[in-house]
Amino acid sequence: MKNNFQKIPLITSAVFFIIVLSAFLMLYKLINDNNRKANEGRVAWQTETDRRNEIRTLDQTLLRIAPDKALLDTHFAKSSDVVPFLDTIEQLATRVGAKAEVSSVDMLSTGVGLVVGLKASGSFASLYKFLMLLENSPYELNFLSLDIRRNSVEEKGGVSWEAVFRIQLLSFVL
């Protein structure tokens, strides 16, 4: 009987060891699953944080380049901005003491430009200054023709001149 008595604690300890080993393996697997889920969550969180940082950086960059973008947009006249462009040309003339009026506006058949007919009058110096302002305007202009004539009628301030311009606006966007 002594032999049986020594087998019982051995069997009980073996069963207890198997139960504890099973519990250990089950808990180890649960911990590994939780670690995997935590890593996936951390990666998702980091991805979202990086995305938000990129959006913030993009917004800051857009705000920083807004003046440059506005300046670039002033070099192009859109089809909806033709009237302000023509008003700008007339205001350039009054700035130098000349009088300008738009006589015709034609769109090229290719759609890649706008041709403006313009009549200006004033002193030779004011017409020359007006021509210089047009050449140095932010718009890309091509002078198709320019005809400057002296008027036969003289004004109080001196000799009056008249100029007829045909200008092609190359930076025209439909």
Contacts in CASP RR format, 6 or more apart in sequence:
PFRMAT RR
TARGET T0000
AUTHOR 0000-0000-0000
METHOD contacts of the structure
MODEL  1
MKNNFQKIPLITSAVFFIIVLSAFLMLYKLINDNNRKANEGRVAWQTETD
RRNEIRTLDQTLLRIAPDKALLDTHFAKSSDVVPFLDTIEQLATRVGAKA
EVSSVDMLSTGVGLVVGLKASGSFASLYKFLMLLENSPYELNFLSLDIRR
NSVEEKGGVSWEAVFRIQLLSFVL
71 138 0 8 1.000
74 138 0 8 1.000
75 138 0 8 1.000
75 139 0 8 1.000
75 140 0 8 1.000
75 171 0 8 1.000
76 139 0 8 1.000
76 171 0 8 1.000
76 172 0 8 1.000
76 173 0 8 1.000
77 85 0 8 1.000
77 114 0 8 1.000
77 139 0 8 1.000
77 169 0 8 1.000
77 171 0 8 1.000
77 172 0 8 1.000
77 173 0 8 1.000
78 172 0 8 1.000
78 173 0 8 1.000
78 174 0 8 1.000
79 172 0 8 1.000
79 173 0 8 1.000
79 174 0 8 1.000
82 105 0 8 1.000
82 114 0 8 1.000
85 139 0 8 1.000
85 169 0 8 1.000
86 102 0 8 1.000
86 105 0 8 1.000
86 116 0 8 1.000
88 137 0 8 1.000
89 100 0 8 1.000
89 102 0 8 1.000
89 116 0 8 1.000
89 118 0 8 1.000
89 134 0 8 1.000
90 100 0 8 1.000
90 101 0 8 1.000
90 102 0 8 1.000
92 100 0 8 1.000
92 130 0 8 1.000
92 133 0 8 1.000
92 134 0 8 1.000
92 137 0 8 1.000
93 99 0 8 1.000
93 100 0 8 1.000
93 120 0 8 1.000
93 126 0 8 1.000
93 130 0 8 1.000
94 100 0 8 1.000
95 133 0 8 1.000
96 126 0 8 1.000
96 129 0 8 1.000
96 130 0 8 1.000
96 133 0 8 1.000
97 122 0 8 1.000
97 123 0 8 1.000
97 126 0 8 1.000
97 129 0 8 1.000
97 130 0 8 1.000
98 120 0 8 1.000
98 121 0 8 1.000
98 122 0 8 1.000
98 123 0 8 1.000
98 126 0 8 1.000
98 127 0 8 1.000
98 129 0 8 1.000
98 130 0 8 1.000
99 120 0 8 1.000
99 121 0 8 1.000
99 122 0 8 1.000
100 118 0 8 1.000
100 119 0 8 1.000
100 120 0 8 1.000
100 121 0 8 1.000
100 130 0 8 1.000
101 118 0 8 1.000
101 119 0 8 1.000
101 120 0 8 1.000
102 116 0 8 1.000
102 117 0 8 1.000
102 118 0 8 1.000
103 117 0 8 1.000
103 118 0 8 1.000
103 119 0 8 1.000
103 164 0 8 1.000
104 115 0 8 1.000
104 116 0 8 1.000
104 117 0 8 1.000
105 114 0 8 1.000
105 115 0 8 1.000
105 116 0 8 1.000
105 117 0 8 1.000
106 114 0 8 1.000
106 115 0 8 1.000
106 116 0 8 1.000
107 113 0 8 1.000
107 114 0 8 1.000
107 115 0 8 1.000
108 114 0 8 1.000
108 115 0 8 1.000
108 168 0 8 1.000
111 172 0 8 1.000
111 174 0 8 1.000
112 170 0 8 1.000
112 172 0 8 1.000
113 168 0 8 1.000
113 169 0 8 1.000
113 170 0 8 1.000
113 172 0 8 1.000
114 168 0 8 1.000
114 169 0 8 1.000
114 172 0 8 1.000
115 144 0 8 1.000
115 166 0 8 1.000
115 167 0 8 1.000
115 168 0 8 1.000
115 169 0 8 1.000
116 165 0 8 1.000
116 166 0 8 1.000
116 167 0 8 1.000
116 168 0 8 1.000
116 169 0 8 1.000
117 164 0 8 1.000
117 165 0 8 1.000
117 166 0 8 1.000
117 167 0 8 1.000
118 164 0 8 1.000
118 165 0 8 1.000
118 166 0 8 1.000
118 167 0 8 1.000
119 162 0 8 1.000
119 163 0 8 1.000
119 164 0 8 1.000
119 165 0 8 1.000
120 127 0 8 1.000
120 130 0 8 1.000
120 162 0 8 1.000
120 163 0 8 1.000
120 164 0 8 1.000
120 165 0 8 1.000
121 127 0 8 1.000
121 151 0 8 1.000
121 160 0 8 1.000
121 161 0 8 1.000
121 162 0 8 1.000
121 163 0 8 1.000
122 160 0 8 1.000
122 161 0 8 1.000
122 162 0 8 1.000
123 157 0 8 1.000
123 158 0 8 1.000
123 159 0 8 1.000
123 160 0 8 1.000
123 161 0 8 1.000
124 148 0 8 1.000
124 159 0 8 1.000
124 161 0 8 1.000
127 148 0 8 1.000
127 161 0 8 1.000
127 163 0 8 1.000
130 163 0 8 1.000
131 146 0 8 1.000
131 163 0 8 1.000
134 141 0 8 1.000
134 143 0 8 1.000
134 165 0 8 1.000
134 167 0 8 1.000
135 141 0 8 1.000
135 143 0 8 1.000
139 169 0 8 1.000
139 170 0 8 1.000
139 171 0 8 1.000
140 169 0 8 1.000
140 170 0 8 1.000
140 171 0 8 1.000
141 167 0 8 1.000
141 168 0 8 1.000
141 169 0 8 1.000
141 170 0 8 1.000
142 167 0 8 1.000
142 168 0 8 1.000
142 170 0 8 1.000
143 165 0 8 1.000
143 166 0 8 1.000
143 167 0 8 1.000
143 168 0 8 1.000
144 166 0 8 1.000
144 167 0 8 1.000
144 168 0 8 1.000
145 164 0 8 1.000
145 165 0 8 1.000
145 166 0 8 1.000
146 163 0 8 1.000
146 164 0 8 1.000
146 165 0 8 1.000
146 166 0 8 1.000
147 163 0 8 1.000
147 164 0 8 1.000
148 161 0 8 1.000
148 162 0 8 1.000
148 163 0 8 1.000
149 161 0 8 1.000
149 162 0 8 1.000
149 163 0 8 1.000
150 159 0 8 1.000
150 160 0 8 1.000
150 161 0 8 1.000
150 162 0 8 1.000
151 159 0 8 1.000
151 160 0 8 1.000
151 161 0 8 1.000
151 162 0 8 1.000
153 160 0 8 1.000
154 160 0 8 1.000
END
